[in-house]
Amino acid sequence: MTSPAPVRATVLATVDLDAYRRNLALIRDRIAPAELMVMVKANAYGHGLLPVARAAVGAGIRFIGVLDAESGLALREDGIGSDVRMFAWLFGPQEDYRRLIDADIDLGISHLHQLERIATAAVGAGRPARLHLKIDTGLHRNGASIDEWPVFVERALELQATGLVEVFAAWTHIAEASDAEDTLAIERFDRALALAQTLGARFSLRHLAASAAGFSRPDARFDVVRVGAFTYGIAPGSGIGPMSLGLEPVLSLTAEVTALTTANGKSLARLAVGYADGLPSAAGGRCTVLVAGVQCVLVSVFAGYSLIDITAVRVAVGDSAELFGAGRGGGNTLQSWADALKTIGEELVAHLNVRVSRRYLDELSTQ
């Protein structure tokens, strides 16, 4: 089934949920016996939080990483129940942990002061908070330091003994920048786990790897692998595209031709997409757009529109131009845009804002 689009969707992100499910199946097979935690941060990387999460749950996913409190609460309010573990870890200094405990959302924490605030919130909630204790293994993206780790674990275990928290998991982030750095991070994580065990911790889950390490390194998978970009068919770049990994791009971005003009002896078409929609202004002169089966240079990006060079092709107002998508018919992939802009694909799609209409392709819902 194709969800109805607005009558005049001049800028349209088409999200293929069937391709998304196929990516999930491929990744689950690759990382087994570890389980897959799908990441839906940043509005599911611009693909749409609720539709993507529903598709994941329908495909049997039991772990969802939401990053922040509001996303987790939105999914609970949408009807995703406690049989699906929801994991959040980005909190403000005055975070209302009570509402997260009430919603049965797992809390990824890094600091003693968070422990104390969570314990206080658990008293009011009348139930324990489920905790994932984070150790910094070298990326320095939060996490208790090696020196802080023993005190952090001991205090968590003290609070667990009172019934205020459940010390459920240990986790970390790794850079995925080089095998040598990742190996060192894995070794540090193993040592931190062993130390915690001597202190009395018994973790139900351990998780370290994200997309790239989870795909390529069995020693990084532990119990759960947190995968975001790969589930959307977004590859790491630097010569590695989604197709080489067996993944399918999930999102296609198209824009309508709204006007034709000329300048400096060139024929130009105006597209109804600009940087106010999340398109990077740096794409001007670096990226191309597929229109009428021909790749046309994206000349410049303005707030509410863009200009492309159509000197070599016949184009009419109302034609659809594909900026990036599945790469079929000579079109661009998100990866080709990311490589041209020297960035990562997930950053490009995460910036697509609410001005861009979303349409969802979902054949499974018709069966």
C-alpha positions as CSV (number, residue, x, y, z in Angstrom):
1,M,0.0,0.0,0.0
2,T,1.2,3.5,-0.7
3,S,0.1,6.1,1.8
4,P,-1.7,9.1,0.3
5,A,0.5,12.1,-0.4
6,P,-0.7,15.7,-0.2
7,V,-2.5,17.0,-3.3
8,R,0.6,19.1,-4.2
9,A,3.7,17.5,-2.7
10,T,6.3,19.6,-4.5
11,V,9.0,18.1,-2.2
12,L,8.6,14.5,-1.4
13,A,10.6,12.0,0.6
14,T,9.4,8.5,-0.3
15,V,10.2,5.9,2.4
16,D,10.2,2.3,1.3
17,L,9.3,0.3,4.5
18,D,9.5,-3.0,2.6
19,A,13.2,-2.2,1.8
20,Y,13.6,-1.2,5.4
21,R,12.3,-4.6,6.5
22,R,14.6,-6.4,4.1
23,N,17.5,-4.5,5.5
24,L,16.5,-5.6,9.0
25,A,16.3,-9.2,8.0
26,L,19.8,-9.1,6.4
27,I,21.3,-7.4,9.4
28,R,19.7,-9.8,11.9
29,D,21.1,-12.8,10.0
30,R,24.5,-11.1,9.9
31,I,24.8,-10.4,13.6
32,A,23.1,-13.5,15.0
33,P,23.1,-14.8,17.7
34,A,23.3,-11.2,19.0
35,E,20.0,-9.3,18.8
36,L,19.4,-6.2,16.8
37,M,18.5,-2.8,18.5
38,V,17.2,-0.5,15.8
39,M,18.1,3.1,16.2
40,V,15.4,5.7,15.5
41,K,17.1,8.9,16.7
42,A,16.7,12.2,14.9
43,N,13.2,11.3,13.7
44,A,14.5,7.9,12.5
45,Y,17.2,9.7,10.6
46,G,14.6,11.8,8.8
47,H,12.6,8.8,7.7
48,G,9.7,9.3,10.2
49,L,9.8,8.1,13.8
50,L,6.4,6.5,14.2
51,P,6.1,4.7,10.8
52,V,9.6,3.3,11.0
53,A,9.3,2.1,14.6
54,R,6.0,0.4,13.8
55,A,7.6,-1.4,10.9
56,A,10.4,-2.5,13.1
57,V,8.2,-3.9,15.8
58,G,6.0,-5.6,13.1
59,A,9.2,-7.3,11.9
60,G,9.8,-8.7,15.3
61,I,12.3,-6.2,16.7
62,R,12.5,-6.3,20.5
63,F,14.9,-3.4,21.1
64,I,14.6,0.2,20.0
65,G,17.2,2.9,20.6
66,V,15.5,6.3,20.8
67,L,18.4,8.6,22.0
68,D,16.1,11.1,23.9
69,A,13.2,11.0,26.3
70,E,10.7,12.6,24.0
71,S,11.1,10.1,21.3
72,G,10.7,7.1,23.7
73,L,7.6,8.6,25.2
74,A,6.1,9.3,21.8
75,L,6.6,5.6,20.9
76,R,5.0,4.4,24.1
77,E,2.1,6.8,23.5
78,D,1.8,5.4,20.0
79,G,1.1,2.0,21.5
80,I,4.4,0.2,21.4
81,G,4.2,-1.8,24.7
82,S,6.7,-2.9,27.3
83,D,7.4,-6.2,25.4
84,V,9.7,-3.9,23.3
85,R,12.6,-2.5,25.2
86,M,13.0,1.2,24.7
87,F,16.5,2.6,25.3
88,A,17.2,6.3,25.8
89,W,20.5,7.9,26.9
90,L,20.6,11.6,26.1
91,F,19.2,13.5,29.1
92,G,19.3,17.1,30.3
93,P,20.6,18.1,33.8
94,Q,17.0,18.5,35.0
95,E,15.5,15.5,33.3
96,D,12.2,14.3,34.6
97,Y,13.2,10.6,35.1
98,R,9.9,9.8,36.8
99,R,8.0,9.9,33.5
100,L,10.6,7.6,31.8
101,I,10.4,5.1,34.6
102,D,6.6,5.2,34.5
103,A,6.8,4.5,30.7
104,D,9.2,1.6,31.3
105,I,12.0,3.1,29.2
106,D,15.5,1.8,29.8
107,L,18.0,4.5,30.9
108,G,21.6,4.7,29.7
109,I,23.6,6.7,32.2
110,S,27.2,7.7,32.7
111,H,27.4,9.6,36.0
112,L,26.8,9.3,39.7
113,H,24.6,12.4,39.9
114,Q,22.3,10.7,37.4
115,L,22.1,7.7,39.6
116,E,21.0,9.7,42.6
117,R,18.3,11.6,40.7
118,I,17.0,8.4,39.2
119,A,16.8,6.8,42.6
120,T,14.7,9.7,43.9
121,A,12.4,9.4,40.8
122,A,12.0,5.7,41.4
123,V,10.7,6.3,44.9
124,G,7.9,8.4,43.4
125,A,7.3,5.9,40.6
126,G,7.0,3.0,43.0
127,R,9.0,0.8,40.7
128,P,12.7,0.3,39.9
129,A,14.4,2.1,37.0
130,R,16.1,-0.2,34.5
131,L,19.7,1.0,34.0
132,H,22.4,0.5,31.3
133,L,25.7,1.6,32.9
134,K,28.1,3.2,30.4
135,I,31.8,2.9,30.5
136,D,34.0,5.3,28.4
137,T,36.4,3.0,26.4
138,G,38.2,5.8,24.6
139,L,35.6,7.7,22.4
140,H,34.9,10.2,25.2
141,R,31.3,10.4,24.3
142,N,30.0,10.3,27.8
143,G,30.5,7.2,30.0
144,A,32.2,6.7,33.3
145,S,35.9,6.9,33.1
146,I,38.0,3.9,33.9
147,D,38.8,5.5,37.3
148,E,35.2,6.3,38.0
149,W,33.8,2.9,36.9
150,P,34.2,1.0,40.2
151,V,32.5,3.6,42.3
152,F,29.8,4.0,39.7
153,V,29.1,0.3,39.7
154,E,29.2,0.0,43.5
155,R,26.7,2.8,44.0
156,A,24.4,1.3,41.3
157,L,24.5,-2.1,43.1
158,E,23.8,-0.4,46.5
159,L,20.7,1.2,45.0
160,Q,19.7,-2.1,43.4
161,A,19.8,-3.7,46.8
162,T,17.2,-1.2,48.0
163,G,14.9,-2.0,45.0
164,L,15.1,1.4,43.4
165,V,17.1,0.4,40.3
166,E,17.8,-2.7,38.3
167,V,21.4,-2.9,37.0
168,F,20.3,-4.4,33.7
169,A,23.1,-3.7,31.1
170,A,26.6,-2.4,30.5
171,W,27.4,-0.5,27.3
172,T,29.8,1.8,25.5
173,H,30.4,3.6,22.2
174,I,33.4,2.9,20.0
175,A,34.8,5.1,17.3
176,E,34.7,2.5,14.4
177,A,37.6,4.5,13.0
178,S,40.2,1.7,12.8
179,D,40.4,-2.0,13.7
180,A,43.3,-1.2,16.1
181,E,41.3,1.4,18.0
182,D,38.2,-0.7,18.1
183,T,40.2,-3.7,19.4
184,L,41.6,-1.6,22.2
185,A,38.1,-0.4,23.1
186,I,36.8,-3.9,23.1
187,E,39.6,-4.9,25.5
188,R,38.8,-2.0,27.8
189,F,35.1,-3.0,27.8
190,D,36.0,-6.6,28.6
191,R,38.1,-5.5,31.6
192,A,35.4,-3.2,32.8
193,L,32.9,-6.0,32.6
194,A,35.2,-8.3,34.6
195,L,35.8,-5.7,37.2
196,A,32.0,-5.1,37.6
197,Q,31.5,-8.8,38.0
198,T,34.0,-8.9,40.9
199,L,32.0,-6.1,42.5
200,G,28.8,-8.2,42.2
201,A,27.2,-7.0,39.0
202,R,25.4,-9.5,36.8
203,F,24.5,-7.8,33.6
204,S,21.6,-9.2,31.5
205,L,22.9,-7.4,28.4
206,R,26.1,-6.0,27.1
207,H,26.3,-3.8,24.0
208,L,29.1,-2.0,22.3
209,A,28.9,-2.1,18.5
210,A,27.0,0.0,16.0
211,S,26.5,-0.5,12.3
212,A,30.0,-1.0,10.9
213,A,31.6,-2.9,13.8
214,G,28.5,-5.0,14.2
215,F,28.5,-5.9,10.6
216,S,32.2,-6.8,10.4
217,R,33.4,-7.9,13.8
218,P,31.9,-10.8,15.7
219,D,34.0,-10.0,18.7
220,A,32.2,-6.6,19.0
221,R,28.7,-7.9,19.0
222,F,28.2,-9.1,22.6
223,D,24.5,-9.5,23.3
224,V,22.9,-6.6,21.3
225,V,24.1,-4.6,18.3
226,R,22.8,-1.0,18.0
227,V,22.3,-0.4,14.2
228,G,21.0,2.9,12.8
229,A,22.4,3.9,9.4
230,F,22.6,0.4,7.9
231,T,18.9,-0.3,8.6
232,Y,18.1,2.6,6.3
233,G,20.5,1.4,3.6
234,I,23.0,4.1,4.5
235,A,26.6,2.9,4.1
236,P,29.8,4.3,5.6
237,G,31.1,5.8,2.4
238,S,34.7,6.0,1.4
239,G,34.1,3.6,-1.5
240,I,31.7,1.4,0.4
241,G,28.2,1.8,-0.9
242,P,25.0,0.1,0.4
243,M,24.7,-2.3,-2.5
244,S,28.2,-3.7,-1.7
245,L,26.8,-4.6,1.8
246,G,23.6,-6.1,0.4
247,L,21.6,-3.1,1.8
248,E,18.8,-1.2,0.0
249,P,18.5,2.6,0.3
250,V,15.1,3.3,2.0
251,L,14.5,7.0,1.2
252,S,14.2,8.8,-2.1
253,L,14.0,12.6,-2.3
254,T,12.2,14.2,-5.3
255,A,11.2,17.8,-6.0
256,E,9.0,19.3,-8.6
257,V,10.1,21.6,-11.4
258,T,8.3,24.9,-10.7
259,A,9.7,27.3,-13.3
260,L,12.1,27.5,-16.3
261,T,14.6,30.3,-16.9
262,T,17.9,31.2,-18.6
263,A,21.1,32.7,-17.3
264,N,24.5,33.2,-18.9
265,G,23.5,31.2,-21.9
266,K,22.3,28.2,-19.9
267,S,18.8,26.8,-19.5
268,L,17.9,26.4,-15.9
269,A,15.0,24.8,-14.0
270,R,13.8,25.8,-10.6
271,L,13.2,23.0,-8.1
272,A,10.9,23.4,-5.2
273,V,13.5,22.4,-2.6
274,G,16.0,24.5,-0.8
275,Y,18.0,24.8,2.4
276,A,14.9,25.7,4.3
277,D,13.9,22.1,3.7
278,G,17.2,20.7,4.9
279,L,19.0,20.6,1.6
280,P,22.7,21.6,2.2
281,S,23.6,24.8,0.4
282,A,27.0,23.3,-0.2
283,A,25.4,20.9,-2.7
284,G,25.4,23.7,-5.3
285,G,28.1,22.9,-7.9
286,R,28.9,19.6,-6.3
287,C,25.9,17.4,-6.8
288,T,23.6,16.3,-9.6
289,V,19.9,15.7,-10.0
290,L,18.2,13.2,-12.3
291,V,15.4,14.7,-14.4
292,A,14.0,13.2,-17.6
293,G,16.5,10.4,-17.4
294,V,19.5,12.8,-17.5
295,Q,21.9,13.8,-14.7
296,C,21.8,17.6,-14.4
297,V,24.2,19.8,-12.4
298,L,22.7,21.3,-9.3
299,V,23.8,24.9,-9.8
300,S,22.8,26.6,-6.6
301,V,20.6,26.1,-3.5
302,F,18.6,29.0,-2.1
303,A,16.2,29.1,0.9
304,G,13.1,28.0,-0.8
305,Y,14.3,26.6,-4.1
306,S,17.2,25.3,-6.1
307,L,18.4,25.7,-9.7
308,I,19.6,23.0,-12.0
309,D,21.3,23.2,-15.4
310,I,18.9,21.6,-18.0
311,T,20.8,22.9,-21.1
312,A,21.2,19.3,-22.4
313,V,17.7,18.0,-21.7
314,R,14.0,18.9,-22.4
315,V,12.2,19.6,-19.1
316,A,8.7,20.9,-18.4
317,V,7.2,22.6,-15.4
318,G,5.6,19.9,-13.3
319,D,8.3,17.3,-14.0
320,S,9.7,15.5,-11.1
321,A,13.5,15.6,-10.4
322,E,15.1,12.9,-8.2
323,L,17.9,14.2,-6.0
324,F,18.8,10.8,-4.6
325,G,17.2,7.4,-4.1
326,A,17.8,3.8,-4.8
327,G,20.2,4.5,-7.6
328,R,18.0,2.9,-10.3
329,G,17.7,4.3,-13.9
330,G,20.9,6.2,-13.6
331,G,19.9,8.1,-10.5
332,N,22.0,9.1,-7.5
333,T,22.2,7.3,-4.2
334,L,22.3,9.1,-0.9
335,Q,25.9,7.8,-0.7
336,S,26.9,9.5,-3.9
337,W,25.6,12.8,-2.5
338,A,27.4,12.2,0.8
339,D,30.7,11.4,-0.9
340,A,30.4,14.5,-3.1
341,L,29.8,16.7,0.0
342,K,32.4,14.9,2.1
343,T,29.9,14.1,4.8
344,I,27.9,11.1,6.0
345,G,24.6,10.0,4.5
346,E,22.7,10.0,7.8
347,E,23.4,13.7,8.3
348,L,21.8,14.6,5.0
349,V,18.6,12.8,5.6
350,A,18.3,13.7,9.3
351,H,18.2,17.4,8.2
352,L,15.1,16.9,6.1
353,N,12.5,18.8,8.0
354,V,8.7,18.9,8.3
355,R,8.4,21.0,5.2
356,V,9.3,17.8,3.2
357,S,6.2,15.6,2.8
358,R,6.7,11.9,3.6
359,R,5.1,9.1,1.6
360,Y,5.4,5.5,2.8
361,L,5.5,2.4,0.6
362,D,4.3,-0.6,2.6
363,E,3.2,-3.6,0.7
364,L,3.1,-5.8,3.8
365,S,0.1,-3.8,5.1
366,T,-2.0,-5.0,2.2
367,Q,-1.4,-8.7,2.9
